[in-house]
Amino acid sequence: MDLRPCPAPCREGFIETRGLSHDLCQSLTHEDMASQSMPDASPAKWHLAHTTWFFEAFVLSPFDDQYQPYHPEFGFLFNSYYNGQGDRHPREERGLLSRPSAQEVLEYRKAIDQSILELLEQEEHPRRSEILRIVEIGLNHEQQHQELLLTDIKHLFSKTILAPAYRESLPLPQGHIEKSLNWITPSHGLHEIGSSGEAFCFDNETPRHRVFCEPFSIADRLITNREYLEFIEDGGYKTAALWLDKGWATIQSEKWEFPLYWSLTSNGFQEFTLAGRRELCLSEPVSHVSFFEAEAFARWAGHRLPTEAEWEISCRDATLKGNFVETRRFHPQTANDEGSPQVIRQCFGDLWEWTSSSYAPYPGYRPEEGALGEYNGKFMCEQFVLRGGSCATSASHIRSTYRNFFYPPDRWQFTGIRLAR
């Protein structure tokens, strides 16, 4: 699927983006929408309410003089981490919020949507340009929560022996010949990375700046389940020398033996997907691996993970197409054979790709002013950068400069591995 323009802060873009959140919940019961499977995940109902509160708190309250809060306690219930917006309900207790009900949250969304649309129609508003800018941030913020909604539901559904399916079954690919891993050598030396800020971007993508890269090569595709299974069968999870110290401590304490959502049966490995449990497809990319697992695999393979600069230099000229949320597959797919061994594949969509780069500010970085400045900058500690988007990412949301970030043990997101050397 070709990349579409970023959602515009206009009536049509607002309705489309907000509507997708609603559509993603259509197959969920009210019980599904209220449940929380772990502290890092949130109930679907909370995602719907939080993204609505964002527009209420950052658009309606400051720019609509006649606006009155929808409910006096919703700011406390649905604030996530914005200290500048006041106290908030504990993250790990979001699953205890039986009220407001899912229906009441949908009514909240409907009311806020109507108020935002009315505000967008005020073309003579003295602060219209600022309104449009923050609405655009809000739409991109909503797209991030659409992805979280899917990954959180997947984690929730995996926790029951019933193994419910979010979508219809995913047939295994037939007749596919898995291509060997090829290496591509981009130009090295001095490059510029980051966003110029001319089109929409988050503040952590700026400023554009120079980096120097020594000669390197990067794999033309993601690592497959078959290749990762070889790592497991070779004792990868039992060999301390392959792991960073914190990684080894994590797999020991958590008793990890294979990726999240894999299970070993008498007939071999199965994998839990948003289509339910099925046989592990060996030609598909290995997914739901932590940074620790990705780094250990790379070391076992005799290679390494790319830096985020190497990834951006390698992928910025790649065609912006891939397996995104719009395909409704909600699962990574086997790399397409595009004919040339020098074509870099799976840059966008399928899986977020771990890099070896710590999530840190670019030289000259300045966060947003006010509470919105808490969006990215305050998390620049102890996390690693991921690039490229996933099968749960909107096509209009991703770009080559986009910087995602998670903690090294995290693996409930759609994360995978690309090697460098």
C-alpha positions as a Python dict, from the first residue, in 0.01 Angstrom:
ca = {
    (1, 'M'): (0, 0, 0),
    (2, 'D'): (141, 336, -100),
    (3, 'L'): (196, 594, 171),
    (4, 'R'): (-71, 861, 179),
    (5, 'P'): (-20, 1220, 293),
    (6, 'C'): (-22, 1276, 667),
    (7, 'P'): (-380, 1324, 797),
    (8, 'A'): (-468, 1687, 742),
    (9, 'P'): (-625, 1888, 1024),
    (10, 'C'): (-938, 1940, 816),
    (11, 'R'): (-1290, 1808, 853),
    (12, 'E'): (-1234, 1504, 630),
    (13, 'G'): (-900, 1409, 786),
    (14, 'F'): (-1038, 1447, 1135),
    (15, 'I'): (-1345, 1234, 1064),
    (16, 'E'): (-1140, 964, 889),
    (17, 'T'): (-880, 930, 1163),
    (18, 'R'): (-1127, 940, 1449),
    (19, 'G'): (-1351, 694, 1264),
    (20, 'L'): (-1075, 436, 1232),
    (21, 'S'): (-1040, 416, 1611),
    (22, 'H'): (-1409, 334, 1632),
    (23, 'D'): (-1384, 80, 1348),
    (24, 'L'): (-1096, -103, 1520),
    (25, 'C'): (-1326, -169, 1817),
    (26, 'Q'): (-1618, -311, 1618),
    (27, 'S'): (-1533, -676, 1688),
    (28, 'L'): (-1474, -615, 2061),
    (29, 'T'): (-1722, -681, 2336),
    (30, 'H'): (-1769, -425, 2614),
    (31, 'E'): (-1583, -669, 2841),
    (32, 'D'): (-1290, -672, 2596),
    (33, 'M'): (-1283, -294, 2591),
    (34, 'A'): (-1264, -261, 2968),
    (35, 'S'): (-989, -517, 3040),
    (36, 'Q'): (-619, -451, 3106),
    (37, 'S'): (-374, -740, 3078),
    (38, 'M'): (-62, -572, 3226),
    (39, 'P'): (54, -228, 3348),
    (40, 'D'): (213, -141, 3011),
    (41, 'A'): (-115, -204, 2827),
    (42, 'S'): (-441, -9, 2851),
    (43, 'P'): (-804, -103, 2794),
    (44, 'A'): (-941, -21, 2450),
    (45, 'K'): (-1203, 196, 2619),
    (46, 'W'): (-927, 400, 2783),
    (47, 'H'): (-749, 454, 2448),
    (48, 'L'): (-1073, 587, 2300),
    (49, 'A'): (-1126, 819, 2597),
    (50, 'H'): (-765, 937, 2626),
    (51, 'T'): (-737, 1040, 2260),
    (52, 'T'): (-1064, 1229, 2304),
    (53, 'W'): (-939, 1401, 2620),
    (54, 'F'): (-630, 1512, 2421),
    (55, 'F'): (-849, 1718, 2187),
    (56, 'E'): (-1054, 1849, 2477),
    (57, 'A'): (-750, 1949, 2685),
    (58, 'F'): (-521, 2085, 2415),
    (59, 'V'): (-768, 2227, 2160),
    (60, 'L'): (-1111, 2301, 2304),
    (61, 'S'): (-1016, 2429, 2649),
    (62, 'P'): (-749, 2678, 2535),
    (63, 'F'): (-908, 2792, 2205),
    (64, 'D'): (-1284, 2786, 2258),
    (65, 'D'): (-1385, 3061, 2503),
    (66, 'Q'): (-1736, 2916, 2540),
    (67, 'Y'): (-1627, 2559, 2605),
    (68, 'Q'): (-1716, 2386, 2934),
    (69, 'P'): (-1549, 2056, 3034),
    (70, 'Y'): (-1753, 1751, 2934),
    (71, 'H'): (-1706, 1594, 3279),
    (72, 'P'): (-1508, 1743, 3571),
    (73, 'E'): (-1324, 1416, 3645),
    (74, 'F'): (-1242, 1298, 3292),
    (75, 'G'): (-915, 1493, 3293),
    (76, 'F'): (-803, 1293, 3598),
    (77, 'L'): (-919, 959, 3452),
    (78, 'F'): (-783, 998, 3100),
    (79, 'N'): (-464, 1203, 3130),
    (80, 'S'): (-170, 974, 3055),
    (81, 'Y'): (157, 1138, 3161),
    (82, 'Y'): (115, 1513, 3117),
    (83, 'N'): (221, 1655, 3453),
    (84, 'G'): (138, 2002, 3327),
    (85, 'Q'): (-227, 1896, 3300),
    (86, 'G'): (-261, 1788, 3663),
    (87, 'D'): (-292, 1464, 3859),
    (88, 'R'): (-405, 1141, 3694),
    (89, 'H'): (-541, 794, 3762),
    (90, 'P'): (-266, 529, 3813),
    (91, 'R'): (-171, 366, 3485),
    (92, 'E'): (-168, 14, 3628),
    (93, 'E'): (-528, 57, 3752),
    (94, 'R'): (-692, 158, 3425),
    (95, 'G'): (-855, -184, 3404),
    (96, 'L'): (-1046, -108, 3725),
    (97, 'L'): (-1242, 169, 3558),
    (98, 'S'): (-1576, -2, 3508),
    (99, 'R'): (-1723, 346, 3473),
    (100, 'P'): (-1760, 535, 3253),
    (101, 'S'): (-1894, 251, 3041),
    (102, 'A'): (-1779, 188, 2684),
    (103, 'Q'): (-2106, 340, 2562),
    (104, 'E'): (-2049, 652, 2772),
    (105, 'V'): (-1698, 683, 2627),
    (106, 'L'): (-1842, 665, 2274),
    (107, 'E'): (-2087, 939, 2366),
    (108, 'Y'): (-1794, 1145, 2500),
    (109, 'R'): (-1612, 1100, 2170),
    (110, 'K'): (-1919, 1204, 1974),
    (111, 'A'): (-1963, 1522, 2176),
    (112, 'I'): (-1597, 1626, 2154),
    (113, 'D'): (-1584, 1544, 1783),
    (114, 'Q'): (-1879, 1773, 1721),
    (115, 'S'): (-1716, 2057, 1916),
    (116, 'I'): (-1385, 2015, 1730),
    (117, 'L'): (-1559, 2014, 1391),
    (118, 'E'): (-1745, 2331, 1483),
    (119, 'L'): (-1417, 2494, 1586),
    (120, 'L'): (-1250, 2389, 1259),
    (121, 'E'): (-1528, 2562, 1067),
    (122, 'Q'): (-1435, 2898, 1223),
    (123, 'E'): (-1202, 3008, 945),
    (124, 'E'): (-1173, 3359, 1090),
    (125, 'H'): (-1063, 3241, 1435),
    (126, 'P'): (-766, 3462, 1538),
    (127, 'R'): (-561, 3158, 1644),
    (128, 'R'): (-666, 2926, 1362),
    (129, 'S'): (-313, 2835, 1253),
    (130, 'E'): (-227, 2723, 1605),
    (131, 'I'): (-552, 2526, 1629),
    (132, 'L'): (-476, 2345, 1303),
    (133, 'R'): (-121, 2265, 1419),
    (134, 'I'): (-236, 2107, 1746),
    (135, 'V'): (-524, 1921, 1578),
    (136, 'E'): (-266, 1771, 1343),
    (137, 'I'): (-57, 1661, 1642),
    (138, 'G'): (-376, 1516, 1791),
    (139, 'L'): (-453, 1314, 1478),
    (140, 'N'): (-103, 1169, 1473),
    (141, 'H'): (-132, 1102, 1846),
    (142, 'E'): (-457, 916, 1777),
    (143, 'Q'): (-285, 701, 1516),
    (144, 'Q'): (-24, 601, 1774),
    (145, 'H'): (-301, 491, 2008),
    (146, 'Q'): (-472, 296, 1732),
    (147, 'E'): (-156, 87, 1711),
    (148, 'L'): (-140, 53, 2089),
    (149, 'L'): (-505, -49, 2095),
    (150, 'L'): (-429, -341, 1861),
    (151, 'T'): (-115, -455, 2043),
    (152, 'D'): (-289, -429, 2380),
    (153, 'I'): (-586, -634, 2258),
    (154, 'K'): (-348, -896, 2122),
    (155, 'H'): (-177, -924, 2459),
    (156, 'L'): (-513, -940, 2636),
    (157, 'F'): (-650, -1214, 2407),
    (158, 'S'): (-331, -1418, 2445),
    (159, 'K'): (-391, -1445, 2819),
    (160, 'T'): (-685, -1685, 2794),
    (161, 'I'): (-682, -2052, 2698),
    (162, 'L'): (-970, -1977, 2461),
    (163, 'A'): (-724, -1788, 2235),
    (164, 'P'): (-996, -1566, 2083),
    (165, 'A'): (-950, -1420, 1736),
    (166, 'Y'): (-979, -1048, 1669),
    (167, 'R'): (-1005, -1102, 1292),
    (168, 'E'): (-1074, -1392, 1056),
    (169, 'S'): (-811, -1662, 1005),
    (170, 'L'): (-479, -1599, 832),
    (171, 'P'): (-392, -1880, 589),
    (172, 'L'): (-29, -1983, 569),
    (173, 'P'): (144, -1873, 245),
    (174, 'Q'): (168, -2151, -11),
    (175, 'G'): (448, -2213, -258),
    (176, 'H'): (672, -1936, -128),
    (177, 'I'): (1047, -1978, -173),
    (178, 'E'): (1234, -1799, 102),
    (179, 'K'): (1517, -1591, -43),
    (180, 'S'): (1860, -1591, 116),
    (181, 'L'): (1969, -1286, 311),
    (182, 'N'): (2143, -1031, 91),
    (183, 'W'): (2354, -733, 194),
    (184, 'I'): (2324, -380, 64),
    (185, 'T'): (2605, -127, 101),
    (186, 'P'): (2482, 234, 110),
    (187, 'S'): (2722, 523, 68),
    (188, 'H'): (2920, 602, 381),
    (189, 'G'): (3079, 924, 498),
    (190, 'L'): (2895, 1244, 587),
    (191, 'H'): (2514, 1247, 568),
    (192, 'E'): (2223, 1450, 697),
    (193, 'I'): (1945, 1280, 893),
    (194, 'G'): (1632, 1399, 1069),
    (195, 'S'): (1343, 1610, 953),
    (196, 'S'): (1375, 1959, 812),
    (197, 'G'): (1037, 2039, 969),
    (198, 'E'): (884, 2146, 637),
    (199, 'A'): (618, 1869, 660),
    (200, 'F'): (458, 1736, 976),
    (201, 'C'): (693, 1564, 1217),
    (202, 'F'): (728, 1518, 1592),
    (203, 'D'): (979, 1734, 1775),
    (204, 'N'): (1210, 1436, 1842),
    (205, 'E'): (1277, 1407, 1465),
    (206, 'T'): (1441, 1749, 1460),
    (207, 'P'): (1664, 1925, 1392),
    (208, 'R'): (1813, 1788, 1073),
    (209, 'H'): (2184, 1742, 1137),
    (210, 'R'): (2500, 1584, 1004),
    (211, 'V'): (2630, 1240, 1097),
    (212, 'F'): (2937, 1049, 984),
    (213, 'C'): (2901, 680, 901),
    (214, 'E'): (3188, 440, 858),
    (215, 'P'): (3145, 187, 573),
    (216, 'F'): (2864, -60, 653),
    (217, 'S'): (2618, -302, 498),
    (218, 'I'): (2257, -368, 592),
    (219, 'A'): (2039, -675, 536),
    (220, 'D'): (1785, -649, 255),
    (221, 'R'): (1500, -792, 466),
    (222, 'L'): (1388, -876, 818),
    (223, 'I'): (1501, -1190, 999),
    (224, 'T'): (1252, -1476, 961),
    (225, 'N'): (1103, -1720, 1208),
    (226, 'R'): (1311, -1995, 1046),
    (227, 'E'): (1636, -1808, 1109),
    (228, 'Y'): (1536, -1724, 1465),
    (229, 'L'): (1442, -2088, 1527),
    (230, 'E'): (1799, -2184, 1432),
    (231, 'F'): (1921, -1946, 1704),
    (232, 'I'): (1691, -2116, 1958),
    (233, 'E'): (1792, -2467, 1852),
    (234, 'D'): (2159, -2370, 1877),
    (235, 'G'): (2110, -2285, 2245),
    (236, 'G'): (2070, -1911, 2199),
    (237, 'Y'): (1862, -1870, 2514),
    (238, 'K'): (2104, -2087, 2713),
    (239, 'T'): (2433, -1918, 2616),
    (240, 'A'): (2517, -1632, 2851),
    (241, 'A'): (2801, -1505, 2629),
    (242, 'L'): (2550, -1393, 2365),
    (243, 'W'): (2359, -1163, 2596),
    (244, 'L'): (2403, -823, 2749),
    (245, 'D'): (2414, -856, 3127),
    (246, 'K'): (2066, -705, 3175),
    (247, 'G'): (1936, -918, 2890),
    (248, 'W'): (2066, -1237, 3048),
    (249, 'A'): (1918, -1135, 3383),
    (250, 'T'): (1584, -1066, 3212),
    (251, 'I'): (1555, -1400, 3033),
    (252, 'Q'): (1653, -1579, 3353),
    (253, 'S'): (1401, -1397, 3572),
    (254, 'E'): (1122, -1406, 3311),
    (255, 'K'): (1209, -1760, 3198),
    (256, 'W'): (1202, -1664, 2831),
    (257, 'E'): (1284, -1947, 2590),
    (258, 'F'): (1140, -1805, 2266),
    (259, 'P'): (958, -1493, 2142),
    (260, 'L'): (637, -1368, 2298),
    (261, 'Y'): (331, -1548, 2154),
    (262, 'W'): (524, -1860, 2053),
    (263, 'S'): (419, -2187, 2219),
    (264, 'L'): (574, -2532, 2181),
    (265, 'T'): (335, -2821, 2112),
    (266, 'S'): (386, -3186, 2026),
    (267, 'N'): (361, -3082, 1659),
    (268, 'G'): (612, -2799, 1681),
    (269, 'F'): (579, -2428, 1744),
    (270, 'Q'): (256, -2236, 1721),
    (271, 'E'): (214, -1859, 1727),
    (272, 'F'): (-68, -1652, 1871),
    (273, 'T'): (-187, -1382, 1629),
    (274, 'L'): (-477, -1141, 1612),
    (275, 'A'): (-637, -1413, 1401),
    (276, 'G'): (-598, -1659, 1688),
    (277, 'R'): (-346, -1938, 1737),
    (278, 'R'): (-194, -2102, 1430),
    (279, 'E'): (109, -2297, 1309),
    (280, 'L'): (429, -2092, 1305),
    (281, 'C'): (500, -1971, 952),
    (282, 'L'): (875, -2007, 909),
    (283, 'S'): (907, -1762, 618),
    (284, 'E'): (739, -1473, 803),
    (285, 'P'): (949, -1223, 999),
    (286, 'V'): (1010, -1307, 1364),
    (287, 'S'): (806, -1066, 1572),
    (288, 'H'): (749, -956, 1932),
    (289, 'V'): (1114, -977, 2029),
    (290, 'S'): (1278, -743, 2278),
    (291, 'F'): (1588, -537, 2216),
    (292, 'F'): (1776, -788, 2431),
    (293, 'E'): (1667, -1076, 2206),
    (294, 'A'): (1739, -884, 1886),
    (295, 'E'): (2087, -791, 2009),
    (296, 'A'): (2163, -1149, 2119),
    (297, 'F'): (2048, -1289, 1784),
    (298, 'A'): (2264, -1041, 1596),
    (299, 'R'): (2566, -1139, 1806),
    (300, 'W'): (2494, -1510, 1747),
    (301, 'A'): (2469, -1445, 1371),
    (302, 'G'): (2809, -1271, 1374),
    (303, 'H'): (2661, -932, 1292),
    (304, 'R'): (2495, -643, 1480),
    (305, 'L'): (2192, -418, 1481),
    (306, 'P'): (2207, -103, 1265),
    (307, 'T'): (2234, 240, 1421),
    (308, 'E'): (1936, 463, 1359),
    (309, 'A'): (2150, 679, 1130),
    (310, 'E'): (2248, 374, 923),
    (311, 'W'): (1883, 270, 903),
    (312, 'E'): (1766, 613, 786),
    (313, 'I'): (2046, 647, 532),
    (314, 'S'): (1963, 301, 395),
    (315, 'C'): (1585, 337, 382),
    (316, 'R'): (1511, 703, 312),
    (317, 'D'): (1500, 649, -65),
    (318, 'A'): (1302, 325, -43),
    (319, 'T'): (947, 328, -179),
    (320, 'L'): (707, 423, 97),
    (321, 'K'): (482, 120, 76),
    (322, 'G'): (426, -181, 296),
    (323, 'N'): (197, -391, 511),
    (324, 'F'): (20, -128, 724),
    (325, 'V'): (-296, -123, 934),
    (326, 'E'): (-503, -42, 624),
    (327, 'T'): (-444, -394, 488),
    (328, 'R'): (-634, -526, 795),
    (329, 'R'): (-391, -817, 814),
    (330, 'F'): (-259, -708, 1156),
    (331, 'H'): (34, -949, 1120),
    (332, 'P'): (372, -930, 944),
    (333, 'Q'): (400, -1103, 611),
    (334, 'T'): (671, -1280, 416),
    (335, 'A'): (909, -1049, 228),
    (336, 'N'): (812, -995, -133),
    (337, 'D'): (1061, -1094, -400),
    (338, 'E'): (1113, -765, -583),
    (339, 'G'): (1351, -913, -836),
    (340, 'S'): (1682, -753, -745),
    (341, 'P'): (1915, -863, -465),
    (342, 'Q'): (2003, -495, -416),
    (343, 'V'): (1648, -386, -331),
    (344, 'I'): (1597, -319, 38),
    (345, 'R'): (1267, -473, 146),
    (346, 'Q'): (1027, -440, 438),
    (347, 'C'): (1156, -94, 537),
    (348, 'F'): (806, 27, 609),
    (349, 'G'): (525, -167, 770),
    (350, 'D'): (536, -527, 894),
    (351, 'L'): (751, -470, 1205),
    (352, 'W'): (922, -192, 1397),
    (353, 'E'): (1296, -255, 1366),
    (354, 'W'): (1524, -231, 1669),
    (355, 'T'): (1835, -20, 1626),
    (356, 'S'): (2140, -7, 1851),
    (357, 'S'): (2084, 365, 1914),
    (358, 'S'): (1979, 494, 2252),
    (359, 'Y'): (1681, 726, 2237),
    (360, 'A'): (1846, 1063, 2291),
    (361, 'P'): (1798, 1419, 2166),
    (362, 'Y'): (1946, 1523, 1835),
    (363, 'P'): (2205, 1804, 1851),
    (364, 'G'): (2015, 2129, 1901),
    (365, 'Y'): (1688, 1958, 1997),
    (366, 'R'): (1419, 2176, 2152),
    (367, 'P'): (1093, 2023, 2279),
    (368, 'E'): (749, 2174, 2230),
    (369, 'E'): (653, 2454, 2466),
    (370, 'G'): (416, 2383, 2755),
    (371, 'A'): (254, 2049, 2841),
    (372, 'L'): (293, 1923, 2484),
    (373, 'G'): (668, 1937, 2545),
    (374, 'E'): (621, 1627, 2763),
    (375, 'Y'): (517, 1427, 2458),
    (376, 'N'): (862, 1298, 2360),
    (377, 'G'): (1149, 1476, 2530),
    (378, 'K'): (1107, 1354, 2886),
    (379, 'F'): (1135, 990, 2777),
    (380, 'M'): (1488, 1025, 2639),
    (381, 'C'): (1639, 791, 2895),
    (382, 'E'): (1709, 415, 2900),
    (383, 'Q'): (1516, 343, 2579),
    (384, 'F'): (1618, 237, 2228),
    (385, 'V'): (1506, 371, 1891),
    (386, 'L'): (1296, 166, 1650),
    (387, 'R'): (1232, 255, 1288),
    (388, 'G'): (998, 176, 1001),
    (389, 'G'): (647, 121, 1137),
    (390, 'S'): (449, -202, 1159),
    (391, 'C'): (143, -389, 1039),
    (392, 'A'): (-51, -196, 1306),
    (393, 'T'): (77, 147, 1194),
    (394, 'S'): (-127, 375, 967),
    (395, 'A'): (25, 426, 624),
    (396, 'S'): (-17, 802, 657),
    (397, 'H'): (168, 806, 989),
    (398, 'I'): (514, 676, 898),
    (399, 'R'): (815, 836, 730),
    (400, 'S'): (1187, 762, 709),
    (401, 'T'): (1271, 1011, 988),
    (402, 'Y'): (1016, 873, 1236),
    (403, 'R'): (1166, 772, 1573),
    (404, 'N'): (976, 523, 1786),
    (405, 'F'): (1119, 417, 2123),
    (406, 'F'): (1073, 141, 2379),
    (407, 'Y'): (1256, -6, 2675),
    (408, 'P'): (1495, -299, 2610),
    (409, 'P'): (1272, -572, 2765),
    (410, 'D'): (954, -460, 2583),
    (411, 'R'): (817, -708, 2334),
    (412, 'W'): (438, -680, 2322),
    (413, 'Q'): (471, -436, 2031),
    (414, 'F'): (519, -554, 1672),
    (415, 'T'): (900, -550, 1684),
    (416, 'G'): (1150, -736, 1466),
    (417, 'I'): (1512, -762, 1357),
    (418, 'R'): (1717, -629, 1066),
    (419, 'L'): (2091, -695, 1073),
    (420, 'A'): (2386, -475, 984),
    (421, 'R'): (2760, -536, 961),
}
